[in-house]
Amino acid sequence: MHSTETNPQDGHPPRDGDEYLPENAATEAQLAEAEQQLAALKEQWLRERAEMDNQRKRMARDLEQARRFANERVLADLLPVIDSLQAGLGVADADAARLREGMELTLKQLLKATGDHGLEMVDPTGQAFDPERHQAMSLVDAPGAAPGSVVQVYQKGFVLNGRLLRPAMVVVAKAD
């Protein structure tokens, strides 16, 4: 007989105890093996899912830590500037010349610290006006200056790693 035959008593395929027992045993063994494989795959899937979840949580923690301490190096480099300012403020009998000298040195420290982190000052005096990097505050007659050139800078601009952070506020020479 074939496995497609049915039990004449109940119309179902043969089961344990039926006359087709060897065929049933093989099918039962295949089913048990498939169930074991399924259970193993499910367990593997659950472990991989848990590992992915743990990795996602670790990455979220690392990203949060990176955000919280991203400017740590910059701030550490600014500490000497703060120290210089505090020392300057602590001097009681400094004259204007010494105060100016101290401020110039402190500014150099600050510009070095910020420059080390990609900040560049934009001083376009004498250059052609660039609306991408400069903000014109006014136009003036400027004999001897090229038309459209920057003749005065009210406020210097800054570029951070090639990207404009603040445009320079400038006065531009009028065309004749």
MOFEN-V523356 format. One record per residue. N is the residue number from 1. RES is the residue in three letters. PHI is phi in radians with two decimals (* if undefined). Layout:
BEGIN
((N/RES/PHI) (N/RES/PHI))
END
This chain:
BEGIN
((1/MET/*) (2/HIS/-1.83) (3/SER/-1.24) (4/THR/-1.46) (5/GLU/-1.28) (6/THR/-1.93) (7/ASN/-1.26) (8/PRO/-1.14) (9/GLN/-1.35) (10/ASP/-2.17) (11/GLY/1.39) (12/HIS/-1.68) (13/PRO/-1.08) (14/PRO/-1.06) (15/ARG/-2.18) (16/ASP/-0.95) (17/GLY/1.63) (18/ASP/-1.40) (19/GLU/-1.27) (20/TYR/-1.76) (21/LEU/-0.97) (22/PRO/-1.05) (23/GLU/-1.15) (24/ASN/-1.12) (25/ALA/-1.10) (26/ALA/-1.16) (27/THR/-1.15) (28/GLU/-1.09) (29/ALA/-1.15) (30/GLN/-1.11) (31/LEU/-1.12) (32/ALA/-1.10) (33/GLU/-1.14) (34/ALA/-1.12) (35/GLU/-1.15) (36/GLN/-1.13) (37/GLN/-1.09) (38/LEU/-1.10) (39/ALA/-1.10) (40/ALA/-1.15) (41/LEU/-1.13) (42/LYS/-1.12) (43/GLU/-1.12) (44/GLN/-1.10) (45/TRP/-1.08) (46/LEU/-1.10) (47/ARG/-1.12) (48/GLU/-1.15) (49/ARG/-1.15) (50/ALA/-1.13) (51/GLU/-1.12) (52/MET/-1.11) (53/ASP/-1.12) (54/ASN/-1.11) (55/GLN/-1.13) (56/ARG/-1.08) (57/LYS/-1.12) (58/ARG/-1.09) (59/MET/-1.14) (60/ALA/-1.12) (61/ARG/-1.11) (62/ASP/-1.10) (63/LEU/-1.13) (64/GLU/-1.11) (65/GLN/-1.10) (66/ALA/-1.09) (67/ARG/-1.11) (68/ARG/-1.15) (69/PHE/-2.04) (70/ALA/-1.07) (71/ASN/-1.72) (72/GLU/-1.03) (73/ARG/-1.13) (74/VAL/-1.07) (75/LEU/-1.13) (76/ALA/-1.10) (77/ASP/-1.25) (78/LEU/-1.51) (79/LEU/-1.01) (80/PRO/-1.08) (81/VAL/-1.15) (82/ILE/-1.06) (83/ASP/-1.03) (84/SER/-1.13) (85/LEU/-1.12) (86/GLN/-1.13) (87/ALA/-1.13) (88/GLY/-1.11) (89/LEU/-1.23) (90/GLY/-1.40) (91/VAL/-1.39) (92/ALA/-1.52) (93/ASP/-1.97) (94/ALA/-1.37) (95/ASP/-1.53) (96/ALA/-1.05) (97/ALA/-1.14) (98/ARG/-1.19) (99/LEU/-1.09) (100/ARG/-1.09) (101/GLU/-1.05) (102/GLY/-1.11) (103/MET/-1.15) (104/GLU/-1.10) (105/LEU/-1.12) (106/THR/-1.14) (107/LEU/-1.09) (108/LYS/-1.05) (109/GLN/-1.05) (110/LEU/-1.11) (111/LEU/-1.13) (112/LYS/-1.16) (113/ALA/-1.06) (114/THR/-1.27) (115/GLY/-1.11) (116/ASP/-1.11) (117/HIS/-1.91) (118/GLY/1.64) (119/LEU/-1.60) (120/GLU/-2.10) (121/MET/-1.47) (122/VAL/-1.91) (123/ASP/-2.13) (124/PRO/-1.53) (125/THR/-0.95) (126/GLY/1.50) (127/GLN/-1.55) (128/ALA/-1.19) (129/PHE/-1.10) (130/ASP/-2.16) (131/PRO/-1.10) (132/GLU/-1.36) (133/ARG/-2.16) (134/HIS/-2.22) (135/GLN/-2.06) (136/ALA/-1.32) (137/MET/-1.67) (138/SER/-2.87) (139/LEU/-1.98) (140/VAL/-2.37) (141/ASP/-1.26) (142/ALA/-2.40) (143/PRO/-1.01) (144/GLY/1.56) (145/ALA/-1.73) (146/ALA/-1.17) (147/PRO/-1.02) (148/GLY/1.43) (149/SER/-1.68) (150/VAL/-1.41) (151/VAL/-1.86) (152/GLN/-2.68) (153/VAL/-2.06) (154/TYR/-1.34) (155/GLN/-2.53) (156/LYS/-1.22) (157/GLY/-1.67) (158/PHE/-2.44) (159/VAL/-2.11) (160/LEU/-1.94) (161/ASN/0.85) (162/GLY/1.50) (163/ARG/-1.88) (164/LEU/-1.10) (165/LEU/-1.70) (166/ARG/-2.64) (167/PRO/-1.26) (168/ALA/-1.34) (169/MET/-1.62) (170/VAL/-2.32) (171/VAL/-1.91) (172/VAL/-1.99) (173/ALA/-1.28) (174/LYS/-1.26) (175/ALA/-1.35) (176/ASP/-1.08))
END
